[in-house]
Each structure stands twice: as C-alpha cells, then as structure tokens.
C-alpha cells in the first residue's frame, strides 16, 4: 500500500443537469451521449492530469504540484476542456437526426469544475488504486455548493482559497462566497464559464501563415501540446533554453490572466533586451506575439499540432526593421542568423529530454483505460 503523502491539485469535472436529463429520457441513448462527453473530458485532461476514476457523470483527476509548475496552465486546461465540451454538445445536436427525448434534450447539459489544492495519498487495495485524504473528501463536498442559487450559473469553475493562493494570480470578475461542510468552512472563488467561452471563441485571430512568413521553423517534441505549451510560456522554463542569459518578466496581465494584451520583458543583465506583447492567445493550439528589440519589430506565431507520440511546433515569423522598407527582409534575415530560432528550438528539445530523464516513472492510477502519466 502506498502511504506517501503528496501535495497537488484535485479536479472534479461534473456534467451539470445530467440527473434531470437522465430522468426524462431514454436510457440507451442517454448512455451513449454520456460516454461521448466523458471520453472528451478524459481526452482533454489526460496530458496534464492523472485520471483517478469516473464517478457517474463526473471525472476525478489530480496533478502533483511539481507536474504543473505554471499554475495558470491548470486554468487553461479547464477552459479548453469547457470549450471542447460546448462545441461537442452543439455538434451532437446539429448532426443528430433522432427525435427521441434524449437527443432533443442534449442542449440542457452543461459542465462545471471544482478545483482544490491539498494533500492526498494514493492507496492500493486488492489491486485497486484510489486517492484518499481529507482534501479528497473536501473537493467532493464542493459538488454540493450554492453557486447556482447565488448566480444562476450552470457552467462554472470553482476554486477553493488554497487553489487560488497556489496558482498565485490576481484573478478578476470572480464570485466569492463561503461554503460550510462537516469538514469546515471554505472560501470559494468562482468564474462563470459562459462569458469565458464567448471571449475565447470570439477573440480576434492573429496568425502568421507559412506563406506570409519571412522565416519558418519546425521541430517535433515527445510531449503532448499542454506540456509543450507550459515550456513555451512559463517564464522560468523559458529562461532555461533561451539563446543567452536572460530573465523573462511578466509586466502586465489584463484581468490577472495571460492572454491578448499581456506584456513580458526579456531582461538581459540590468537592461530590457526585448519587449513582448501577446496578440493572440489560444491555449494548447497557438500563441502569436509581437517582439520589439534593437529597433526591430517581429511578429511570431508558435503553432502546436498533436502528432503520434508528441507535438509538432511550427514557428512562423515576419517583421520590420528601423530602416527603409526595402531593407526589411535582408535585415530580418540577418537578425535570424544572429539569433537563430532553430538553435532555440533545439535547446528546448534538449531541456525537455533532460526533464523527462530526471522524472521518476509515474505510478498509474485508476482503471488502465484512464491512466495517464504527465510528461
């Protein structure tokens, strides 16, 4: 039996309205819909979270703290899962030709997430692995909250106070309230997911297409997109594979989050070597930034595509120089030679391999069909 106490994030994804949905529809059709939606949640969680088990219409997962160095990645996993869920519900509704009650009622389903940070033990009894501990019980207690009564929200992301402190972001536009259980009183912070869905799906697209780029580079990495995304966006990790000794400093975060309009400074010694503004932010898919240094302005898109065994990263860029327009391309290519993107991408690959070699093989948890080992 495993008795080592771990610290980490505990996450429950619960399909809202499923009990009422199930009570009024045909069981065989309802089961197919539920299976499809649960498989989608599992697929989205798998790269960053270890799946513990299915709990009826909910998925329970966790991640040790050292597996999610950038806490904001956890919020992005949740939000991208919700976007995929909403899109899937709409796709099922559009493509079905069935007139049964189960298919007609699909749009009544929604999704909520409960996030708690605390201690747990992975316990093995008769070959069955399960998470145990007071904090495991507590995150399940959070399913019985009063957010919907207070806000009218059916889709939301609820964070316990411990989770918010661990993530360390000054999040805005949250509903706060206390919940009291037999295990104590918790302060909770909740974000409505319908407005986030609208913001994420309607935001302006900025993407440097390969046929528009002055330079294009591609490299394959043996990790899934969310893991590579964290390497690309965590300031501490970025500094480990930069082409020179630099420190990446987040200087502006609209609404407390990384996204379009956020700014970073690349500091070399005591000087600001480069200023970076995020133009388009699509977690786990792509990010486009504008970088300014030495009078040059460069627009760069980092595009992630899942491939068998990992992720393909394509970096496309274009730019302008401080000189006459006819010098843009030759000066841009000169800068590319001075600071080759291919060297940075190779350095990133080396750091990822080092990190993977240092990690101990993660112990599988839950049914084999749900087991996952974050890279």
N, C-alpha and C positions, 0 to 999 in steps of 0.2 A: 504494500500500500504506500502511495506517495504521500509524504507528510510535509514536504517543503512548502512554507507559506510564500506566496507570490503577491506582488503588487501589480495592479493593472486596471484596464478599462473593462467594464462589464456592459454589454449592449444587448438590449431586447428590441426586436422589431416585431410589432404586433399589428395584424391586419384589423383595422377599425371596422366595426359593423358586421363582422363575419357571423357572429352568433345569430343576429336578427336575420341576416341573409340566409343562413342555413335553415332556419326555422320555417321559412316561407317558400322554399324552392325544392326542386328535385335533387335527391342526394347524389345520384350518379354524376349528373352534370356539375353540381357544386363541387364534388371531389376533384374533378378534372381541372376546374378553374383554380381551386386552392393549390393543387400540385404545381400548376404552371407558375403561379405567383410566388410560392415558396421557393421553387427552384431558381427563379430570378433573383430573389433576395440572397440566397446562398451563393449564387454565382458572383454577385457584387461584393459580398462580404469576404469571400474566400482569400483574395490576395493579401489583405491586411489583418484579418481577424481569424482566430481559430474557432471553428464552429463546434459548439458543445453539444447541442441537441435541438430537435424540433419539439415544440410544445403546442400541439394542436394547430392553431392558426398563428403561431409566433415562432421566431428563430432566436435562439440564445447563443451569443458568441462572446469572445473575450480576446484581449491582447495584453500581454505583459508590457509594462511601461517602456522597457528598453526596445520593444519592437515598433513603437510609434514615437520616434524622437521629436517629431514636429506634431504637436497635439492638434493643430488645425487640420491635418490630414484626416483625422477621425471624423471631423465635421464634414469634410468633403466627401468621405466615403458614404456617410449618411445621406447627404444631399443628392449625390449622384445616384444612390440606390432609389431615393424617392422619385427622382426624375424618370428613371427607367421604369419604376412601378407605374407611375401615372401614364407614361407612354404605352406600357403594355396593356393596361386596363382599357385605354382608348382603342388600341389596335384590336384587342379581342372584341370589343363592342362593334367596331366597324366591319370586321371580317366575318362575324358570325351571321349565318342565315337562319339560325334556330330561333323559334319563337317561344321556347319554354321560359318559365319564370326565372330560372337560374341565369340564363343568358341575358334576359331583359334587365335583370337586377344588378348586373356586374358594375355599372357606374356608381352604385351605392357604396362600394368598397373603397377604403382609403387605408392609410398606413401611418403609424406613429412609432416613435423611437424613444426608449428610455436609456439614458447613459448614466452610469455611476462608476466612480473610481474608488477602489478599495482593495482589501485583502481577500485571498481565496486559496484553497488547497485543491489540487487535482487528486481526487480519491479514486482508487481502483478496487472494486469488489467483484469477485467472480468474473473477472474479465471485462467488467463494465466500468468505464471511466466517467466521473461526474464531478462537477465543481461543487464545493461545499464551503460554508462560512457565513458569518452574519451579513457581510456585504452582498453575498449572492442572494440571500433571503431578502435583503433590503431592495435590491433592484427589481425583484419580482413584486414586492409590496407596491412599488411605484406604478404598477399597472392599474392599481386602484387609486387613482388621483382625481382631483376635482378641476382639472384644467378645462375640460369641455364645458362644464357647468359655468365656469367663470368667463370663458372667452367665446364659446360657440365653436371652437376649433375641433375638427375631427382628425386632422393631419398635423402633427407637430413633432418637434424634437425637444424632449425634456432632459435637462442636465441637473444633476444634483450639485450642491455647492462644492463638494470635493472635486467633482469633474471640472467645473468652471475654473477653480483655482489651479488644478493641474495643467489644464490647457493654457492658462495664462494669457487670455485675450480679453480686452475690454469690450465685449460684445454689446451691441446696442439693440434697441427695439425688442426687448425681451419682456415677457410677462413673468412676474415674480410672485410666488405665494408659498406658504408653508403647508406641509402635509404631515399629519400625525399618525403614527402607526404604533403597534405594540413594541417595536424596536426603537422608538424615539420620534422626535420631530425633525423634519428635514426642510431646509430652504431649497426651493426648486426654481429653475430659470428655464423658460420655455420659449421656443421660436416657432411661429406658425409657418408651416411648410407650403401652403398655397401661395403666399406672396413670394417666397423664395423660388418656387417653381416658375412663377411668371417672370421674375427678374432674371433667372438663369437661362430661360428659353427665349426671352425677347431681347437680350442684350446685343449690342452692335457687334458684328463679326469683323475681325481684322485678322487676315491670314495671308502670309507671303506665299503665294503659289510657286511651285518649282519653275514654271515658265516665266515668272516675273522676277525671279531671284538673280542676283549677281553671283551668289555663291550658294552651293547646296552640298550638304554632307549627310551621310547616313551611317548608322552603327547599330548592331544588334546586341542586346544585353540579356543575360539569363535570369531576369526578374520580371514579374508582372508589371503592368502600367502603373498601378498606385505606388509600388515600391520605387520605381524609377522616378516617378513624379516627386516623391519625397526627396530623393537625391538631388533633383534639379532645383528644388525650391526651399529646402532647409538651409538657412544661412551658414550654419556650422559645417554642414556637409559640403556645401558649395566651395567653401574655403579650402577643403582638403584636396580638391582636384583642379583648382584654378592654376593658370599658367605662371603665376608669380605669387609672392606672399601678399595676400590681400585679406581684408575682413569685410564681409557683407553686412551692412547695417540697414534694417528696416527703418525708414524715417517717416512714413505716412501710411496709415491703414484706414481707409474710409469705412465707417461703421464698425471699426475694430477688426475687420477681416482683410485678408489678402484678396485682391480682385482688381478689376479695371479701375485705374486711377491710383492704385498703390504705388509708392516710390521706394526704391532702395538706393543706397550709396555703396559703391565699392571703394573702400578706403585702403590706400597703399601707404603705409607708414602713417604720417600725420596729414597726408593730403587726400582729398577726394579724387580718386583716379577716374571714376566713371559714375554717371547718374543714370538710373534705370527707372522707367515708368512702364507699368503694365497696361497694355492697350486692350487686350482680350484675354479672358481667363476661363478656360473650360477644363476643370479638374479631370485628370487622367486621360484627356484627349489632346489638348494643345494649350500653349500659352504663347502670346505674342507680346513682345516688349520693344520699347524704344530705348536705345542706349546712346548716351552722349559722352564723348571723350575726345580730348585733343582737337576740338573743333569739328569732329565728325559726328554725324547722326546716323545710326544704324537701326533698322527695323528687323527684328529676328523672330521667327516662329519656330518653336520647339514642338514637333508633332509626334505623338506616341501612337503606335499601332501594335495591338497584340498579335503575336506570331506564335507558332508552336514552340513551347519552351521558354518564352520570354517576350521581349518588347523590341520593336524597331523604332529607333529615334531618328527622325529626319529633321535637320536644322537647315532652314532656308533663310537667307538674309539679303537685304538690299540697303543702300544708303546714299547719303550725300556728303560731299566734302565742303570745307570752307572756301574752296577756290571756285573758278569758273565751272559751269555745268559740264563742259566737255572733258574736264579732269575727274569727274565723279568716278567713273569706272576704273581708270588706271590707279587713282589714289586709293580707292576702295580695295582693289586687288593688292596694292602694296601693304595696306593695313592687315589684310588677310595673311600675307606672308609673315608679317611681323608678329601677329598674334593668331596663329593657325587654329581654327576651330577643330580640325581633325586631331590635333595634339590634345586639346582639352577633352575631346570625346574618348580618346584612348586612355587618358589619365583617369577619367571617370570609370571606364571599364576595369582598370587596374584596382581602383579603390573598392569597387563593388565586389570583385573577386576576393580581395583581402578581407572584406567584411564577412562574406559568406564563409570563408575558410575559418574565421575566428568563432563563428557561431556554433554552438552545440546543436546536434540534431534535435529538433523539437519533438516532444512526445506527442503522438497522435491523441486526439480527444474526441469522444463521441463515436457514433457509428462511422464505419470506414467510408461510407458514401459522403460523409460530411467533413471528414478530416482534412486539415489544411495546415501547412507549415509556412508561415510568413518568411519571405526571403530576407 
